[in-house]
């Protein structure tokens, strides 16, 4: 088991993980990061035509090791 930290940025504010989560390996950390994106996007996207939510995973030494983002672009068709 290894400790991983998940920092989230929704374009308006950043939340830095100071606690960390114990996971088996980097592959599990990747899965966790991807699983975080959709709920954060669903609950907290700003009212704009383009926005992104990003998750940065840091290892036990707090070095960034993985980054994923979900971008929503919306546009009226008229």
C-alpha positions as a printed Julia matrix, in Angstrom:
78×3 Matrix{Float64}:
   0.0    0.0     0.0
   1.13   3.51   -0.81
  -0.12   6.96    0.11
  -1.52   9.17   -2.68
  -2.83  12.72   -2.55
  -5.6   14.03   -4.83
  -5.68  17.76   -5.56
  -8.77  19.09   -7.35
  -9.16  22.32   -9.3
 -12.52  23.32  -10.78
 -11.27  26.5   -12.44
 -12.55  28.67   -9.62
 -10.7   27.22   -6.67
  -8.2   24.53   -5.85
  -8.52  21.98   -3.06
  -5.27  20.43   -1.89
  -5.37  17.03   -0.22
  -3.38  17.07    3.01
  -4.62  13.7     4.26
  -3.92  11.31    1.42
  -5.45   7.94    0.59
  -3.84   4.5     0.95
  -4.05   2.57   -2.3
  -2.38  -0.55   -3.67
  -0.44   1.12   -6.49
  -0.28   3.84   -9.15
  -2.9    2.08  -11.29
  -5.38   2.27   -8.42
  -4.5    5.95   -7.91
  -5.25   6.59  -11.59
  -8.65   4.86  -11.29
  -9.48   6.93   -8.21
  -8.51  10.18   -9.95
 -10.72   9.38  -12.94
 -13.62   8.4   -10.67
 -13.41  11.79   -8.91
 -13.8   13.86  -12.08
 -17.44  13.21  -13.0
 -19.0   13.84   -9.56
 -16.97  17.03   -9.09
 -17.97  18.21  -12.54
 -21.63  17.37  -11.99
 -21.86  19.19   -8.66
 -19.59  22.14   -9.13
 -19.19  23.36  -12.68
 -19.5   27.12  -13.0
 -22.11  28.73  -15.24
 -19.91  29.36  -18.23
 -19.68  28.07  -21.75
 -16.38  26.29  -21.13
 -15.01  24.84  -17.93
 -12.65  22.13  -16.78
 -12.08  20.09  -13.67
  -8.61  18.74  -13.08
  -7.2   16.22  -10.65
  -3.51  15.97   -9.89
  -2.27  12.89   -8.05
   0.79  13.21   -5.84
   2.79  10.33   -4.41
   3.81   9.8    -0.79
   6.66  12.3    -1.22
   4.01  14.77   -2.52
   5.49  14.83   -6.03
   2.95  15.08   -8.89
   2.75  11.76  -10.74
  -0.55  11.89  -12.67
  -2.87  14.54  -14.07
  -6.35  14.17  -15.56
  -8.91  16.73  -16.64
 -12.5   16.77  -17.78
 -13.52  19.66  -20.0
 -17.06  20.68  -20.77
 -17.67  22.96  -23.73
 -21.21  24.05  -24.4
 -22.58  26.22  -27.16
 -26.05  27.31  -28.28
 -26.89  26.25  -31.84
 -28.92  29.11  -33.27
